[in-house]
Amino acid sequence: MEEEKRPILQFAPFQSVVDEGFWHRLSSLKLNELGIDDSPIPISGFYAPCSHPQVSNHLTLLSESLPSEASEKSSTSHGNRNRCWVPGTLYNTNTLETYHGLDKQALLKAEAKKIWDDIHSGKAVEDSTLLSRFLLISYADLKKWSFHYWFAFPALVLEPAATLNDIKPASQWFSSKEAESLSAACNEWRQMTATADVPFFLVSVKSDSSVSLRPLKDWELCDGDGQQLLFGFYDPCHLPNNPGWPLRNLLALIAARWNINKVRFLCYRENRGFADLGLSLVGEALVSVPTGWRDHDCVPTAVGWELNRSKKGSRCISLAKTMDPTRLVVTAADLNLKLMRWRALPSLDLNVLFSVKCLLLGAGTLGCQVARMLMAWGVRKITLVDNGRVAVSNPLRQSLYTLDDCLNGGEYKAIAAVKSLKQIFPAVEAEAVVMSIPMPGHPISSQEEESVLNDCRRLHDLIDSHDVVFLLTDTRESRWLPTVLCATSNKITITAALGFDSFLVMRHGAGPFSLSINMSNLSLSENKGKHRLGCYFCNDVVAPIDSTANRTLDQQCTVTRPGLAPIASALAVELLVGILHHPNG
Amino acid sequence: MEEEKRPILQFAPFQSVVDEGFWHRLSSLKLNELGIDDSPIPISGFYAPCSHPQVSNHLTLLSESLPSEASEKSSTSHGNRNRCWVPGTLYNTNTLETYHGLDKQALLKAEAKKIWDDIHSGKAVEDSTLLSRFLLISYADLKKWSFHYWFAFPALVLEPAATLNDIKPASQWFSSKEAESLSAACNEWRQMTATADVPFFLVSVKSDSSVSLRPLKDWELCDGDGQQLLFGFYDPCHLPNNPGWPLRNLLALIAARWNINKVRFLCYRENRGFADLGLSLVGEALVSVPTGWRDHDCVPTAVGWELNRSKKGSRCISLAKTMDPTRLVVTAADLNLKLMRWRALPSLDLNVLFSVKCLLLGAGTLGCQVARMLMAWGVRKITLVDNGRVAVSNPLRQSLYTLDDCLNGGEYKAIAAVKSLKQIFPAVEAEAVVMSIPMPGHPISSQEEESVLNDCRRLHDLIDSHDVVFLLTDTRESRWLPTVLCATSNKITITAALGFDSFLVMRHGAGPFSLSINMSNLSLSENKGKHRLGCYFCNDVVAPIDSTANRTLDQQCTVTRPGLAPIASALAVELLVGILHHPNG
């Protein structure tokens, strides 16, 4: 039989090319919007007529392949002439096990059925972009920044396979006049917005050698009126004897809808943005319509899972190494917090935490731990006030310092703490203020008067320019002036204090209902009726005096149960988080 | 009047020289034994006959000037020929305010009265070392390693003052024969153990020019038997015209007991360890016994507070800069703990904590914080087991890591944690073990079998060689094998585990009464009747399986309230401290 000698028509498969931006946006989408929702997501791939062997058969995914995030405006256009749109579906699983357990055959079949349905309904004739589809299954490990993924480019299988009568460069197929006219028509088609990214079309060659391109749906109009018709498609392949993958579903459409046995096709390829008829191919394929294809319910077999180094297999990419470490840390920090929002604490408002400005008075045992806790909760604007230096007895309990900070007389605590916070989380906006807090009961000389008044003004300005003040010093009297200033400025004020066996965490300053927290700019504006809370000194009739005077060493602040400061600090920060999330503040 | 033309006898005062070792031992004594007890402490000063202008008038305090600590055996001898003993009294106050508020006049008077009493009772004649006394007031700031102090060398004041008939080098006073005999007698006196450090003596010059030294108490025997008698004393002074300070109280004794008006004295001085009669002086002083001195109740006026740069004033020395930083940190770490023993927690047994060996399984959020807490409580032997590497999302919650540990794929957590612990407290004996904990429900291939069995053996050996095991991993099944091994080895086992809003801290393994904690070597030996506690798995009928399988990101361990790990860790470590201090374990 003559047919048996004819070679089978073989297609070069798509190769997926995923830009890192895609994975970044996927991570962000998953973390910020989707949470545990693992419904399929419509995504877009892009390809172009081949212009270079190095990009041959590429189906490219970019960050814009994913739905834009709620906060962004999406552009309406799908693609452009160099990025012809291919609709896809993303199945991003929540766990690696689910990923590996996906029923890949069923998924491919479902995607193929969409193509089949569009062929039967005629939608694919109206909008030929629907003929090429792809699907992507993935698992994004947002902790390690690694992504497991596998692409499929579903192709409906003709049984028996199409065979090839002939295939040759288009420049040899057409007369020079036809070729000239075809080039012009193609370039025009590719330059018009309406058709630039329409990947399937008709090539009509009239008897006068004039060639025009027409949409696929014109087939029924043109058929039988004497012109020669070829089926054209943007071919991502550069091979001299094989068409690219898109032709498979085009042949399926032709066979299923129009029952044509001898199909002439044009593999349209470009060079430097212009039709290149030396690269482009024209072929003639013989197609038998498989039995049962007329029956809509019979979905044809589909193939198309991408090979990984010539074998079927999942791929994995790790972005951790290529990412800027600082950015990695910031995203990783967000990760832990955003994951809390998925289920455990959906109401957690990270924007409030990101933007609230916290002033920490004291950078000792409490100050260090409160700063760590604030950062762990997502607070990024932290100012630390302390006038002391790091002493050798500090690092064991003051968790931001090491032995290095004690050398040469000791670094200022505020400065060492800020340095340490940045080593933990480089995006923190931490500031160090080395100053004393003026204290009642600590007499000053007349020479010191001016500088103490300056400290008062400076403290006032610091409190004014922050949203929340933590009082974390080690004497009663150092809490007095800040307490008064916080009450005056109506600031959220949180006091933490340690005894040996006991601790105090309390809120004063601005009370519930006295603040309306404006989420957009986080300015804390007063309502008409202030509701202030009693403070540390309110039920304490003893005037603050110098409590450090005549204290023995074991009466000083470091003599506490070592576990107390972490407990008090954890609760103090959770108190703030609670206040910031309560509707009445 | 002839007397008025005679010059007043002037004495070169003592100068205090305090070795750093004295302050170190004082710190240790205060911290470990005295606590807030500020009773006066008997101390010792040392001086020697002057041998060099550079050490002229020195009264030296060394570490052995303080009572030896309970744990040490004190040597019975007070001094030797180059360290003649001077009894002193130390008033070390608890606060700087008390120090400055001390009634220095009263203290000096009290010390002078001791001398006066010893003169009157005759004790000072029997034991002439009692004639020179000193007192030291101090405040030791153990946090800053600075020491405020002031010496007094009480001298009874003769009124009117003694005047000087003559003073000249001994070599000019004595005939050469006498001088030769005197030198020999002095050298013999200084070489005999019984007399080497006896600072006051009689010099008897017979008519045959032979000279002998005799104890002071022989005065009454010798007086009036025709020999010439001089009062000799070890003179710390090198000046050619002035005797040193010890002569003052000797003159007082002579005047008060024996009522001698014309006193000949020998200022005994040495050069290179031998009597030097060219340096030594002989003088003749005229003394009037002050009125009322016969009355015991009339305590003479005393002087003697040391001058600081020619003015009366307290001195301060800071040792922080000269101390080895590592040693400083160790002592500072001890400081916080030892201060707890003064009043807040007198029963705190630091030796148990210093020597208990803790094995931490897991160096994540809990492992880091438990290690910090253990160190803060004084635990120094810590082994950390983890097979993971530090990831960028870790430092915000895992308090031993910084961004640097995440570079180049991340350091092993166990190794990074140990490095960090040493930066906080260089004397910690921390070890890192990078290994996996074999887990039920996590199938292994036959190739892995040998290495997993090795891990089992290694874990067994690790548990065996420690006293306490903390289970701080992030899965249920990784706690299974250690739980079983701890029960078998009868080890104190503490489990800490985090949920999002909840945590668990529990004790299992060895229970109360099952251990007798041997304080001396801390071996935990079993009693006959074991009392074991129920474990993590006892009331849990579900077999451990791979719980990490199919967990979404937000179901993994880092999704907890950030404040939870510090709270759970603080309580887990306090649980251990409690167990170690309970009489029944």
Interface residues (C-beta under 8 A of the other chain):
Chain A: G35 I36 N94 T95 E97 T98 D141 L142 K143 K144 A320 K321 P325 T326 L328 V329 A332 A333 L335 N336 L339 M340 W342 R343 A344 L345 Q369 R372 M373 M375 A376 W377 A391 V392 S393 P395 L396 R397 S399 Y401 T402 L403 D404 C406 L407 G409 S420 Q423 I424 F425 P426 F500 D501 A549 N550 R551 T552 L553 D554 Q556 T558 V559 R561 P562 G563 L564 P566 I567 S569 A570 L571 V573 E574
Chain B: G35 I36 N94 T95 E97 T98 D141 L142 K143 K144 A320 K321 P325 T326 L328 V329 A332 A333 L335 N336 L339 M340 W342 R343 A344 L345 Q369 R372 M373 M375 A376 W377 A391 V392 S393 P395 L396 R397 S399 Y401 T402 L403 D404 C406 L407 G409 S420 Q423 I424 F425 P426 F500 D501 A549 N550 R551 T552 L553 D554 Q556 T558 V559 R561 P562 G563 L564 P566 I567 S569 A570 L571 V573 E574
